[in-house]
Amino acid sequence: MYIKNGLEISCEDVQTNLKRIINQVYKLLPTREEEGDWIKPLETVVEELYGMDRLLIGQHQIFFTILCKLEGLFLLTSDRDFGLYRRTIFEVLSLLNSLKECLV
């Protein structure tokens, strides 16, 4: 697969990276439930996905949706927001898995 500036990278490498990001997103749930620092790991995931969006050609629509949802998580800080936070995490995981399958 070709990425920005004509560089070539294997689909397997992209999928491996996406799998790692999927695991990081999933870990946001127990981290928040255990009242750990979930903000910094979320910032890291968002930063990596912004970078991936800049490199991968033709996937901007799905990245936009994923990034919008992840950015919205920063606003869901109260205990009463946890249900929406959880639902959004699972929506993001579904979108990331769709992206991973799309890149086969």
ABEGO torsion letter per residue (X at the ends): XBBBGGBBBBAAAAAAAAAAAAAAAAAAAAAAAAGBBAAAAAAAAAAAAAAAAAABBGAAAAAAAAAAAAAAAAABABAAAAAAAAAAAAAAAAAAAAAAAAAX
